[in-house]
Amino acid sequence: MPTTSLTAPDLPLLLEGAGGSQSSRLHAGLRAAILGGRLPAGLRLPSSRALATQLGLRRNAVIAAYEQLLSDGLAEARTGAGTFVAPRLPQGPSEPAPLPVSPAPPSEAPAQAPFAIGRTLPDQALLNQFGRLMRRHLARADPIHFGYGDPRGSEALRAAIAAHLAATRGILCDPARILITSGTRHGLRLCAETLLRPGDAVWMEDPGYPSARQILDSVGARLVPVPVDAAGLDAAEGRRRAPAARMAYVTPSHQFPTGVTMSMPRRLALLDWAREADAWVLEDDYDSEFRYAGPPLTALAGIDRQARVIYLGTFSKTLFPGLRIGYLVLPPALLPAIATARAAVDRFPPSLLSGALAELVSGGGFAAHVRRMRSRYRAARDRVAETLTRTSEGALRVAVPDQGLHLLALLPEDLPPGAARAIRAAAGVEGWLLSDTRIVQGGPDGFVLGFSGHPLPALERAAERLGRACREAARE
């Protein structure tokens, strides 16, 4: 229905759109005009007959709209005088001013270009199989989907995850200790809010994962940078800096961003400290399924005999981020508190998706998908590393990782501050700067480059641009 405006100049009323009844549209137009200040307090409104004639509406529609205004308290009826705009109206603008939009921090900004971190490639065989499982679960109409479930999540999915972890990560756990989350960040947030108080010290790998740092900082934790070297986080240095810390966040199987694996002596030292300090260790095992030299390594939680490790896993890297399913493996002492916190936030995870995923994992489809993608990502890793080394002509030192979905390329130490950012912009690529992952700045800068989730030709072209930009910067 085209816009219709009242011809009377003293009643600036607009009726827009085609949806709804005549009375509802008229009521909406009158309400907007009153709240917007176009119809001032105390103004006498036209009679229902006059307004119906002027707008070409049914009189009953005008009467119904006026009655709704009276119910809203935006108008009042005076016997023998007519209908008037209420003498007192809400003050201020009818619509709030738009809030300024702040740019997202580097770790939050959605990135699509080559080397963006955290992307995965579509696998049509997986999507076809997962689609069949989803349709089957919809057709079954299981009663579990029509009520509120366990805050830990589907029993079938927890059992499938427990079997997967026992076979691939060396973690033997009762499915009752697993809690399904909407991703690693969700799990980390639940643990931080439940276990930490403002001011509690937390060991953080330096360099380390910026998103984890942001979450822990947001709950008021005091972040203690603990250096990472070729053997992983140095627990002895952590003891010197904050012996009574409440928690440690680590990525021991594939340290982010350096890619190193925490040595066994360092792992045992970390667990000894946690036991003595009555502290918790958060093990973020974000991409260990993709190991290119031998089977996946045993997780830190797999050698923990004191129940001090909280294991965070996710399907975002193995399947795709849009799935929004991760999980926690919790020490028995923490399960009641974390489950209660999860129930208070969003009650329980989606059962329909969990059922299909449980069948995918337990039926072998998940393992087959990981094998296919491991081959594709290994090819991408090798192509990026070779192209960067060749085109940079020695200006980049490329660390080729044995596992994971990103690699680290280091610049010469004598480049001026800001050079890495300028090089990345000149090359037109994504990825993080190594300096963005550091708490304490120092040492050479470089690039944390994701090689998963991007077509091979696009990765090769991006690597050529980045390599040339680094070579030119080094020459200058």
C-alpha positions in Angstrom: 0.0 0.0 0.0 1.5 3.4 -0.9 2.3 6.0 1.7 -0.8 8.0 2.6 -0.5 11.3 4.4 -3.2 13.3 6.1 -4.1 16.4 4.2 -4.7 18.5 7.3 -1.5 20.4 8.0 -2.1 20.3 11.8 -1.9 16.5 11.9 1.4 15.3 10.4 0.6 11.6 10.3 2.0 9.0 8.0 0.7 5.5 7.4 3.3 3.3 5.8 3.7 -0.3 4.7 1.2 -3.0 3.7 1.4 -5.3 6.7 -1.2 -5.4 9.4 -4.8 -4.3 9.8 -6.0 -0.7 9.2 -6.4 -0.1 12.9 -2.9 -1.5 13.8 -1.3 0.6 11.1 -3.2 3.8 12.1 -2.3 3.1 15.8 1.4 2.7 14.9 1.3 6.0 12.9 -0.4 7.9 15.7 1.9 6.5 18.3 5.0 7.4 16.3 3.8 10.9 15.7 3.0 11.4 19.4 6.3 10.0 20.7 8.2 11.8 18.0 6.8 15.2 19.1 4.9 15.8 15.9 1.6 15.7 17.9 2.2 17.7 21.0 0.7 17.0 24.4 -2.8 18.2 24.8 -3.6 18.4 21.1 -7.2 17.6 20.2 -7.4 14.7 17.7 -9.9 14.7 14.8 -13.1 12.9 15.4 -13.2 9.3 14.3 -15.5 10.1 11.4 -13.4 13.0 10.2 -10.1 11.0 10.4 -11.7 8.0 8.6 -12.9 10.2 5.8 -9.5 12.0 5.4 -7.5 8.8 5.4 -9.9 6.6 3.5 -10.2 4.2 6.3 -13.1 2.4 8.0 -14.5 4.4 11.0 -14.3 1.2 13.1 -10.5 1.1 12.4 -10.1 4.6 13.7 -12.1 3.9 16.8 -10.0 0.8 17.5 -6.8 2.8 17.0 -8.0 5.5 19.4 -8.9 2.9 22.0 -5.4 1.4 21.8 -3.9 4.9 22.3 -6.1 5.3 25.4 -4.9 1.9 26.7 -1.3 3.0 26.0 -1.8 6.1 28.1 -0.8 8.2 25.1 -4.3 9.8 24.7 -7.3 10.6 27.0 -11.0 10.9 26.2 -12.9 13.9 27.6 -16.7 13.5 27.7 -18.4 15.8 25.3 -15.0 17.2 24.0 -13.3 14.4 22.1 -10.0 12.6 22.2 -6.8 14.5 23.1 -3.1 13.6 23.2 -2.1 12.9 26.8 -1.0 16.0 28.7 2.2 14.2 29.9 4.4 12.3 27.5 7.7 10.5 27.7 10.6 13.0 27.4 13.5 12.7 25.1 14.0 11.5 21.5 11.7 8.6 20.3 14.7 6.8 18.9 18.1 6.6 20.7 21.1 8.0 18.8 23.1 5.2 17.1 26.0 4.0 19.2 29.5 4.5 17.6 30.9 1.2 16.3 34.4 0.5 17.5 36.6 -1.5 15.3 37.1 -5.1 16.5 40.5 -5.9 18.1 42.9 -7.9 15.8 42.0 -11.2 17.4 38.3 -10.6 16.9 38.1 -9.0 13.5 36.5 -11.4 10.9 39.2 -12.1 8.3 38.8 -13.8 5.0 42.0 -13.1 3.0 44.9 -15.6 2.8 46.7 -16.4 6.0 43.7 -15.5 8.2 43.8 -17.7 11.3 41.1 -20.2 12.2 39.5 -21.0 8.8 38.8 -24.5 7.5 38.1 -25.9 4.0 34.8 -27.4 3.1 34.9 -31.2 2.7 31.9 -32.3 0.5 32.1 -35.9 1.7 31.8 -34.7 5.3 29.0 -32.3 4.5 27.0 -35.0 2.7 27.4 -37.4 5.5 26.6 -34.9 8.2 23.5 -33.7 6.3 22.2 -37.2 6.1 22.7 -37.6 9.9 20.9 -34.4 10.6 17.9 -35.3 8.4 17.7 -38.7 10.1 17.7 -37.1 13.6 15.0 -34.7 12.4 12.9 -37.5 11.0 13.2 -39.5 14.2 11.8 -36.7 16.3 13.5 -38.0 19.5 11.6 -36.8 22.6 14.9 -35.4 24.0 14.7 -32.5 21.5 11.4 -31.3 23.0 12.5 -30.8 26.6 15.4 -29.2 28.5 18.5 -31.3 28.7 21.6 -31.9 30.8 23.8 -28.8 31.1 26.8 -31.1 30.3 25.2 -31.9 26.9 24.2 -35.1 25.1 25.3 -38.3 26.7 25.9 -39.9 23.3 28.2 -37.0 22.2 30.1 -37.1 25.5 30.6 -40.8 25.2 31.8 -40.4 21.6 34.3 -37.7 22.6 35.6 -39.8 25.5 36.3 -42.7 23.1 38.0 -40.3 20.6 40.2 -38.8 23.3 41.2 -42.2 24.7 42.2 -43.4 21.2 44.0 -40.2 20.0 45.1 -38.1 23.0 45.8 -40.6 25.7 43.0 -39.2 27.9 41.0 -41.8 29.8 38.0 -40.2 31.3 34.4 -41.0 32.2 32.0 -39.3 29.8 30.3 -37.8 32.9 33.4 -35.5 33.3 32.9 -34.0 29.8 30.9 -30.8 29.4 29.8 -29.6 25.9 30.4 -25.9 25.2 29.9 -23.6 22.2 33.6 -23.4 21.7 37.0 -23.0 23.4 36.3 -19.4 24.4 33.0 -20.4 26.0 34.7 -23.1 28.0 37.6 -20.8 29.0 35.1 -18.2 30.1 33.1 -20.6 32.3 36.3 -21.8 34.0 37.7 -18.3 34.5 34.5 -16.9 36.0 34.0 -19.9 38.3 37.5 -20.4 39.5 39.1 -17.0 39.6 38.5 -13.9 41.7 39.6 -10.4 40.7 43.4 -10.0 41.3 44.2 -13.8 41.2 47.4 -14.4 39.3 47.4 -16.5 36.2 50.4 -17.7 34.3 50.2 -16.8 30.6 52.5 -18.1 27.9 54.5 -15.2 26.4 54.1 -15.1 23.4 50.6 -16.6 23.6 47.1 -16.7 22.4 45.6 -13.1 22.6 42.0 -14.3 22.8 42.7 -16.3 26.0 44.5 -13.2 27.4 41.5 -11.0 26.8 39.1 -13.4 28.5 41.2 -13.8 31.6 41.8 -10.1 31.7 38.1 -9.4 31.5 37.4 -11.3 34.7 40.0 -9.3 36.6 42.8 -11.8 36.6 46.4 -10.6 37.0 48.2 -11.9 34.0 51.8 -13.1 34.7 53.8 -13.5 31.5 55.9 -16.7 31.6 58.4 -17.0 28.7 58.2 -19.8 26.1 61.4 -21.3 24.6 62.1 -24.4 22.5 60.9 -26.6 25.3 57.6 -24.7 25.9 56.5 -22.7 29.0 59.2 -22.4 31.6 57.5 -23.5 34.9 60.6 -22.7 36.9 60.4 -19.0 35.8 56.7 -19.1 36.5 57.5 -20.1 40.1 59.9 -17.3 40.4 57.4 -14.7 39.1 54.2 -15.9 40.8 54.5 -19.1 42.9 51.0 -18.8 44.3 49.2 -18.2 41.0 45.7 -19.7 40.9 45.9 -20.9 37.3 48.1 -21.5 34.2 47.0 -21.3 30.6 49.1 -23.4 28.2 49.0 -24.9 24.7 51.5 -27.7 25.3 51.0 -29.9 22.3 51.4 -27.1 19.7 52.2 -23.8 21.4 50.5 -20.8 20.0 52.1 -19.1 18.1 55.6 -20.6 18.1 54.5 -24.1 17.3 56.9 -25.8 19.8 55.9 -28.8 21.9 56.3 -28.7 25.6 59.0 -31.2 26.7 58.2 -34.0 29.2 60.4 -32.4 32.0 58.6 -29.1 31.6 55.2 -30.9 31.6 56.1 -32.7 34.9 57.4 -29.5 36.4 54.1 -27.7 35.5 52.0 -30.5 37.1 54.2 -30.5 40.2 53.7 -26.8 40.6 49.9 -27.1 40.2 49.7 -29.8 42.8 51.9 -27.8 45.3 50.1 -24.5 44.7 46.6 -26.0 44.6 46.3 -24.4 41.2 44.6 -25.4 37.9 46.1 -25.9 34.5 44.0 -24.9 31.4 45.2 -27.1 28.5 44.0 -25.6 25.2 44.4 -28.4 22.7 43.1 -26.5 19.7 44.5 -28.3 16.6 46.4 -31.4 17.7 44.5 -33.7 15.4 46.5 -32.3 12.5 49.9 -33.8 13.1 52.0 -34.4 10.0 54.8 -36.5 11.5 53.4 -39.5 13.3 50.3 -39.9 15.5 48.9 -37.1 17.7 50.9 -36.6 20.9 49.6 -37.5 24.3 47.9 -34.6 25.9 49.0 -33.0 29.2 45.7 -34.2 30.7 46.7 -37.7 29.7 49.6 -37.8 32.1 47.9 -35.8 34.9 47.5 -38.1 37.9 46.5 -35.4 40.4 43.4 -34.1 38.5 44.7 -30.6 38.2 44.3 -30.2 34.4 41.2 -28.8 32.6 41.3 -29.9 29.0 39.7 -27.7 26.3 38.9 -29.2 23.0 37.0 -28.0 19.9 35.5 -29.1 16.6 36.1 -25.7 15.1 39.4 -26.6 13.6 38.7 -30.2 12.7 35.2 -29.6 11.2 34.3 -25.9 10.9 33.9 -22.9 13.2 30.2 -22.4 12.3 29.4 -25.7 14.1 30.1 -23.9 17.5 30.8 -27.0 19.5 33.7 -27.5 21.9 34.1 -29.4 25.1 35.8 -29.4 28.5 37.2 -32.5 30.3 36.9 -31.5 33.9 38.5 -32.8 37.1 35.8 -34.4 39.2 36.1 -31.8 41.9 35.2 -29.0 39.5 32.3 -30.7 37.6 29.4 -29.5 39.9 30.5 -25.9 39.9 31.2 -25.6 36.2 28.0 -27.4 35.2 26.0 -25.1 37.5 27.7 -22.1 35.9 26.9 -23.4 32.4 23.2 -24.1 33.3 22.9 -20.5 34.5 24.3 -19.1 31.3 22.4 -20.9 28.5 21.0 -24.0 30.2 22.2 -26.8 27.9 23.7 -27.2 24.4 21.6 -28.1 21.3 20.6 -31.8 21.3 19.8 -32.1 17.6 23.2 -31.1 16.5 24.9 -33.1 19.2 23.1 -36.3 18.2 24.2 -36.1 14.6 27.8 -35.2 15.6 27.9 -38.1 18.0 27.1 -40.5 15.2 29.7 -38.8 13.0 32.4 -39.3 15.6 31.5 -42.8 16.7 30.8 -44.1 13.2 34.2 -43.2 11.8 33.2 -40.3 9.6 35.0 -37.8 11.7 38.3 -39.7 11.6 38.0 -40.2 7.9 37.5 -36.4 7.4 40.5 -35.6 9.6 42.7 -37.9 7.4 41.5 -36.2 4.2 42.0 -32.7 5.6 45.4 -33.6 7.1 46.7 -34.4 3.6 45.3 -31.2 2.1 46.7 -29.0 4.9 50.1 -30.7 4.8 50.2 -29.7 1.1 49.2 -26.2 1.9 51.9 -25.9 4.7 54.6 -27.1 2.4 53.6 -24.9 -0.5 53.5 -21.8 1.7 56.8 -22.5 3.5 58.6 -23.2 0.2 57.2 -20.1 -1.5 58.0 -17.8 1.4 61.6 -19.1 1.7 62.2 -18.8 -2.1 60.7 -15.4 -2.7 62.1 -13.7 0.5 65.6 -14.8 -0.4 66.5 -15.3 3.2 64.7 -12.3 4.6 62.2 -14.7 6.4 63.1 -17.6 8.7 60.2 -20.0 8.2 59.5 -22.6 10.9 57.8 -25.6 9.3 55.5 -27.1 12.0 55.1 -30.8 12.5 51.4 -30.2 13.4 48.7 -27.6 13.4 47.2 -25.1 11.0 49.6 -22.1 11.1 53.3 -21.4 10.8 55.6 -18.8 12.1 57.8 -16.7 9.8 60.4 -14.5 11.5 61.9 -11.2 10.2 65.5 -10.0 10.7 66.0 -8.4 14.1 67.5 -5.2 12.7 64.3 -4.0 11.0 62.8 -0.8 12.5 59.7 -0.8 14.7 56.5 -1.1 12.7 58.2 -2.8 9.7 56.2 -6.0 10.1 52.9 -4.2 10.0 53.9 -2.2 7.0 55.1 -5.3 5.2 51.8 -7.1 5.9 49.8 -4.1 4.6 52.0 -3.9 1.4 51.5 -7.6 0.7 47.7 -7.4 1.3 47.5 -10.5 3.5 46.0 -11.4 6.8 47.5 -13.3 9.7 48.7 -12.0 13.1 52.0 -10.3 13.9 54.2 -12.1 16.4 54.3 -8.8 18.3 50.5 -8.9 18.7 50.9 -12.2 20.7 53.5 -10.9 23.1 52.8 -9.4 26.5 56.4 -8.3 27.0 57.8 -6.9 23.7 61.2 -7.9 22.6 63.1 -10.0 20.0 62.3 -10.1 16.2 58.9 -9.6 14.9 57.3 -11.9 12.3 54.0 -13.3 11.0 51.7 -15.9 12.3 50.2 -17.3 9.1 47.2 -19.6 8.9 47.4 -22.0 5.9 44.1 -23.9 6.5 40.8 -22.9 4.9 42.3 -21.1 1.9 42.6 -22.3 -1.7 46.1 -23.4 -2.6 46.5 -20.9 -5.5 45.5 -18.0 -3.3 47.9 -19.1 -0.6 50.8 -19.3 -3.1 50.1 -15.9 -4.6 49.9 -14.4 -1.1 53.1 -16.1 0.0 54.8 -14.6 -3.1 53.6 -11.1 -2.3 54.7 -11.4 1.4 58.0 -12.9 0.5 58.8 -10.1 -2.0 57.7 -7.4 0.5 60.0 -8.9 3.1 62.9 -9.0 0.7 62.5 -5.4 -0.3 62.1 -4.3 3.3 65.3 -6.1 4.3 67.2 -4.5 1.4 66.1 -1.0 2.4 
